[in-house]
């Protein structure tokens, strides 16, 4: 095993769910707020559909697209980041594409078939 692989193996999370592109997920983001010189951490949920997964190993990322107040919002997360508290799959989706970038152009809610 290469020395770089040994270092990165320690940094990878082991308790990740098996989520794919097309799944509806809830990502718990750890947010630090500073008020009056005191830092507080809290968990904020980001709900949406996984539209892309890129990379491998420690540098693997995934993009989640959600609609908030009628505006489409996309966030890209590192899979093995310390700023992610949890990833919950609310509805597994079945799609035929690796990247769902066409959802950006859709004005209405797009229905994705549920994976069984």
C-alpha positions as CSV (number, residue, x, y, z in Angstrom):
1,X,0.0,0.0,0.0
2,X,1.3,3.4,-0.9
3,X,2.0,5.9,1.8
4,X,-0.6,8.4,0.5
5,X,-3.2,5.6,0.5
6,X,-2.4,4.9,4.1
7,X,-2.9,8.5,5.1
8,X,-6.1,9.0,3.2
9,X,-7.6,5.7,4.5
10,X,-7.6,7.1,8.0
11,X,-9.5,10.2,6.9
12,X,-12.3,8.4,5.2
13,X,-15.7,7.9,6.9
14,X,-16.8,4.3,7.4
15,X,-20.5,4.8,8.3
16,X,-21.8,6.3,5.0
17,X,-25.1,5.1,3.5
18,X,-25.1,3.7,0.0
19,X,-26.7,6.7,-1.9
20,X,-26.7,7.2,-5.6
21,X,-27.6,9.8,-8.2
22,X,-31.3,10.4,-8.2
23,X,-31.9,9.7,-4.5
24,X,-33.7,12.2,-2.4
25,X,-31.5,12.9,0.6
26,X,-31.3,15.1,3.8
27,X,-27.8,16.3,4.5
28,X,-27.0,17.5,8.0
29,X,-24.5,20.4,7.6
30,X,-22.6,21.6,10.7
31,X,-22.7,25.4,10.8
32,X,-20.6,27.5,13.1
33,X,-22.1,30.8,14.2
34,X,-20.1,33.5,15.9
35,X,-22.0,35.9,18.0
36,X,-20.3,38.2,20.6
37,X,-17.0,36.4,20.3
38,X,-18.6,33.0,21.1
39,X,-18.7,30.2,18.5
40,X,-21.7,27.9,18.5
41,X,-22.2,24.9,16.3
42,X,-25.6,23.7,15.1
43,X,-26.8,21.2,12.5
44,X,-28.9,22.5,9.5
45,X,-30.7,20.2,7.2
46,X,-30.4,20.6,3.4
47,X,-33.0,18.6,1.5
48,X,-32.9,17.8,-2.2
49,X,-32.0,15.4,-4.9
50,X,-28.5,14.1,-5.6
51,X,-27.7,15.2,-9.2
52,X,-24.0,14.3,-9.4
53,X,-21.2,12.4,-7.8
54,X,-17.6,13.0,-8.7
55,X,-14.1,11.8,-7.7
56,X,-13.0,8.9,-5.6
57,X,-11.4,8.4,-2.2
58,X,-11.1,11.3,0.1
59,X,-11.7,13.9,-2.6
60,X,-15.1,12.4,-3.6
61,X,-17.9,15.0,-3.8
62,X,-21.7,15.0,-4.5
63,X,-24.0,17.8,-5.5
64,X,-27.5,18.1,-4.0
65,X,-30.2,20.3,-5.7
66,X,-33.2,21.6,-3.6
67,X,-35.9,24.1,-4.2
68,X,-36.4,26.7,-1.4
69,X,-39.0,29.5,-1.7
70,X,-39.3,28.8,-5.4
71,X,-35.6,29.2,-6.1
72,X,-33.3,26.3,-7.1
73,X,-30.3,25.9,-4.8
74,X,-27.4,23.6,-5.4
75,X,-24.7,22.7,-2.8
76,X,-21.6,20.5,-3.4
77,X,-20.4,18.5,-0.4
78,X,-17.3,16.4,0.2
79,X,-18.4,12.9,1.1
80,X,-15.8,12.5,3.8
81,X,-16.0,16.0,5.3
82,X,-16.1,16.7,9.0
83,X,-18.8,19.4,8.3
84,X,-21.4,16.7,7.4
85,X,-23.2,15.3,10.5
86,X,-25.3,12.8,8.6
87,X,-26.7,11.8,5.2
88,X,-30.2,10.3,5.3
89,X,-31.9,8.8,2.2
90,X,-35.6,9.8,2.2
91,X,-36.5,8.2,-1.2
92,X,-34.2,6.1,-3.3
93,X,-34.5,7.1,-7.0
94,X,-34.0,5.1,-10.2
95,X,-32.4,7.1,-13.1
96,X,-30.6,6.3,-16.3
97,X,-28.1,9.0,-16.2
98,X,-24.9,9.6,-14.2
99,X,-25.4,13.3,-14.0
100,X,-28.9,14.9,-13.7
101,X,-27.9,18.4,-14.8
102,X,-31.1,18.6,-17.0
103,X,-33.1,19.2,-13.7
104,X,-31.7,22.8,-13.7
105,X,-33.8,23.7,-16.7
106,X,-37.0,22.2,-15.3
107,X,-39.5,24.7,-14.0
108,X,-41.8,22.3,-12.2
109,X,-41.1,19.4,-9.9
110,X,-39.6,16.5,-11.9
111,X,-40.8,13.0,-10.9
112,X,-38.1,10.4,-10.4
113,X,-39.1,6.7,-10.3
114,X,-38.5,5.1,-6.9
115,X,-35.9,2.3,-6.7
116,X,-37.0,-0.9,-5.0
